[in-house]
Amino acid sequence: MLWIVSLMFACNETTTDEATQTSEKKPTVEAKKTDETAKKSEKSPKAEAQKAQDFGQPFTIEEVTASKDVFADPDKFVGKKVRIEGKVSDVCQKMGCWMVISEGDKSMRITTKDHKFFVAKDGAGSTCHIEGEMISRELDADRTAHFESESSKDAPIPEKQAKDNKTYEIVASSIRFIKE
């Protein structure tokens, strides 16, 4: 009887060891191909499109202007419809109805046209494309306080960087977040 109990424990140990050895085996050629195929598809245009998140209307402007060019001479773009690429530094934490893009120590507010669409509140850190009209406006202390109350902690407040009592913003009809 003791012999049968010993044999049962020995079988269980062997089975466990075999299972461990099986799970530690190197991946098969088929598994390697699947991994390589997955890596290639991550770089494909289709995979890139899946990383993008669009909000608002479809884009109509093909030419993309770098945000640094807009920050260098914003008056040149006022009253024009533009498509720019920039880095999102903050998003309205209440509704997602505005965001801020930054380039170095400069930042600009982006508002959604007529509050008809909202962006993802976790979009800070994303690269983005924005299409809309560039406007300038006089500073308004109440409006600045409103934006500050909905901002993330330590986020830039473009209105506080403004010179000559004037700030710039883009009233966006289209926004695309590209997660990196």
N, C-alpha and C positions, 0 to 999 in steps of 0.2 A: 504494500500500500504506500509506504513511504517512497518507494521507487517511482510510482505513478505520479505522485505529487511533485517530486523532483523533476521528472520528465516534463510535466506541464509548465513549470516555471522556466525550464531550459528552453522550451519551444517559444514561450513568450519573449524571452530575452533575444533569441535568434531573430524572431519576427521584428522586434523593435530595432535591432541592429541593421537588419536588411532594409527596413523602412528608412532609417537614417542614411544608409549608404545610397539608397535610391534617390533621396531628396538632395543629396550632395553631389550627384552626378553633374557633369558639365552639360550645358544646353546642347540640344541636338542641332544638326545643320538646319533643319526646318525652323527651329526657334530662332536661330541667328538670322535667317533670311527675314523672318517676321519682324525682328527688331530693326534690321537695316531698312526694310520697307517702311516701317513706322517713322524712322528718323528722316527718310527722304520725303515722306508725305508731310512731315511737320514743316518743311521748307517750301512746299509747293504753294502756288498762288491761292489755291483753294484753302489750304491750312491758314495762310496769312489772312484771308478774308474772314475765316472763322474767329480770328483773334480780334477783328474789328467789331465795333458796336456802333451802329448808326442811330441818330436821333433827328427828328424833324423831317424836312422835305429831302428828296433826292438832290444830290449835288448837281449844279448846272455849269460850274466853271471848272475847266480842266487845269489851267495854270495855277500852280501853288506858289505863294510867296512865303519866304521864311519870316518868322516872327521878328527876328533881329532887324530885318529891313523895315518892317512896320514901326518898331520901336525907335529906330534911328531917325525917322522923319514921319511921324504920324499925320501931320497936317497934309502931307502929299496924298494921303488915302481918304481923308474926310469927304463924305458924300458919295463915295464910290462903293460898289459891291466888290468884295474881295474874297479870295479863298486863301487862308493862311495855314501854316503848320506851326505848332508850338507845343509847349510842355505844360500840362495842367498842374497848377500848384494848389488849387483849392476848388471845392464845389460847395454850393449851398447845401448845408446839412439839414435844412428843413424840408425843402421840396425838390431840389436839383434844378431850380429855375435860373441859376446863373453859375458861372465858374470864373476862375482867374487863370490866365496863362502868364508865365514868367520867363524872362530871359536875363540871366545875371541878376542885377539889382533892380530891374524894371519889370513892371507887371501891368496887366490890363484886364479889365472886367469884360466878360462876355455875357450878354443876357439873351434869353430866348425870346424870339419875336412874339409879342402879344401873349406871353405865357402859354403858348399853345402846345409846347412840349417841354419835357424835363429830361435831364441827363442823370446817369447813375451817380449816386452820392459817393461812391467809392472810387471815382475816376481820377483822383489826385495821383500824380505820378505817371499818368498815361501821356503818350504823344497824342496829339489831336489834329484834326483838320476842322477848320471852321469856315463856313461860307455865310456872309452877311454884309450888312452895310456898316461902314466905319462912321461913327459920329463923335462929335466933341460936345461936352456939356459943362456948364458952370457947376462948381462944387455946391453941394447941398448938405449941410451938417446932419439933418434928419435922415437923409438917404444913406449917408455914410455910416451913421450909427446903426441903421437897419441892417446893412450888409455885414457890419462887424458882429452883430448879434447872431447871425446865421453862419459865420465863418468857423472853420476849424481852428483849434488852438494854434497860436503862433503863425498863422497864415498871413501872407502879404495882403494889405489893404491898398489897392491902387490909388484910391482917392486921397490917402494920406501921403502919397508920393507926389501928388500933383503940384505943378508949378503954375504960377499966374492964374490961380483960381479956376483952372480948366483941367478936365480929365477926358480921356478918350475911352471909347468902348466899341465893341462890335455887337450889333443887334443881329443875332444869328438866326438863319432859317434852316441851316444844316450843321450838324456836329457829328464827328466820327472820333471815337476813342479807339486807340490802337494799343492794346495791352502788350507790354514787352516781357 
